[in-house]
Amino acid sequence: MSFFSQLGDLINITLVFATALLFGALGGIVSERAGVVNIAIEGLMMVGAFASAVAAFYMEEAELLGAAPWVGLLAAVVLGGLFALIHAVASITFKADQVISGVVINFLAAGATVYLVKLLFEGAGQTETLNVAFTKWAIPVLSDIPFLGKAIFTAYPTTYIAVLLVAVVYYVLFKTPFGLRLRSVGEHPSAADTAGIRVLRIRYIAVMLSGALAALGGATITLTTTSNFSHNTISGQGFIALAAVIFGKWNPLGALGATLFFGFAQALNNWIQLFPWSKSIPQEFIFMLPYVLTILVLAGAVGRARAPSALGEPYDPGKR
């Protein structure tokens, strides 16, 4: 295999890993731009991975094979949004500490999904392996370009959706009245309230959208990489996505760059193991590479990234 062929494979694998992180990061941006800390991205991704695996499995059982992965994505969006509603009620209505609420959601998602898997699949620790996961799509004409065609323009449909959503989220946040309201709620909620913006409603919408987007990230892992769901399907991807939110400075375009970086770190982890010389390196060191890079990047971002001014602060309309 030539060097360029190996490099093309590495880039393509980077896109696979970056896609799930990008969905999670977009979810984090939407919520935190509205002023609600969302540590629960990990749990929401777990819920999405579970929902997509179960929905796709039952669609497969019903012999609706072509629709199965798409129904899996839809199920992830719906359940992710509903699960995020728990975080919204706790942190917005009852003004609970948003970090603690998010951590609780992570534990709840981990316990609930594993319990439901055992309940639905006769005590098994994971769902049945899917035969209907997504396959890669080659973009006509572009996929024929030497090197770039295989590296970039032959990808899973979820990758194309994620890139499209980057543009959509950026446009909505920075070019529409709704985006302006959402950002104002995260920067100065009392001023937004005075201007007639319903702060709590905007925050509820943002948190539920965040859950739907993050759940798409979990569904992506199930429907493109693992083909099933178990307790370790997500294994920290939500926290890396949260790091991408900070590293990307709460901007969808910045998050795209950050997730590509973290995706490359994970792809490099897999790519290194293809070479015989990697056997001389303890596997634990190879597996921890993405997380070490995450810590280093976050350490470098401290003091440079400015969070929304009202991030993490509950708002009481009666006290403005």
Stockholm file with secondary structure:
# STOCKHOLM 1.0

chainA/1-320         MSFFSQLGDLINITLVFATALLFGALGGIVSERAGVVNIAIEGLMMVGAFASAVAAFYMEEAELLGAAPWVGLLAAVVLGGLFALIHAVASITFKADQVISGVVINFLAAGATVYLVKLLFEGAGQTETLNVAFTKWAIPVLSDIPFLGKAIFTAYPTTYIAVLLVAVVYYVLFKTPFGLRLRSVGEHPSAADTAGIRVLRIRYIAVMLSGALAALGGATITLTTTSNFSHNTISGQGFIALAAVIFGKWNPLGALGATLFFGFAQALNNWIQLFPWSKSIPQEFIFMLPYVLTILVLAGAVGRARAPSALGEPYDPGKR
#=GR chainA/1-320 SS CCHHHHHHHHHHHHHHHHHHHHHHHHHHHHHHHTTCCCTTHHHHHHHHHHHHHHHHHHHHHTTCTTTHHHHHHHHHHHHHHHHHHHHHIIIIISCCCHHHHHHHHHHHHHHHHHHHHHHHTTTCSBCCCCSCCCCCEECTTGGGSTTHHHHTSEECHHHHHHHHHHHHHHHHHHHSHHHHHHHHHHHCHHHHHHTTCCHHHHHHHHHHHHHHHHHHHHHHHIIIIISSCBTTSSTTHHHHHHHHHHHTTTCHHHHHHHHHHHHHHHHHHHHHTTSGGGGGSCHHHHHTHHHHHHHHHHHHHTTTCCCCTTTTCCCCGGGC
#=GC SS_cons         CCHHHHHHHHHHHHHHHHHHHHHHHHHHHHHHHTTCCCTTHHHHHHHHHHHHHHHHHHHHHTTCTTTHHHHHHHHHHHHHHHHHHHHHIIIIISCCCHHHHHHHHHHHHHHHHHHHHHHHTTTCSBCCCCSCCCCCEECTTGGGSTTHHHHTSEECHHHHHHHHHHHHHHHHHHHSHHHHHHHHHHHCHHHHHHTTCCHHHHHHHHHHHHHHHHHHHHHHHIIIIISSCBTTSSTTHHHHHHHHHHHTTTCHHHHHHHHHHHHHHHHHHHHHTTSGGGGGSCHHHHHTHHHHHHHHHHHHHTTTCCCCTTTTCCCCGGGC
//
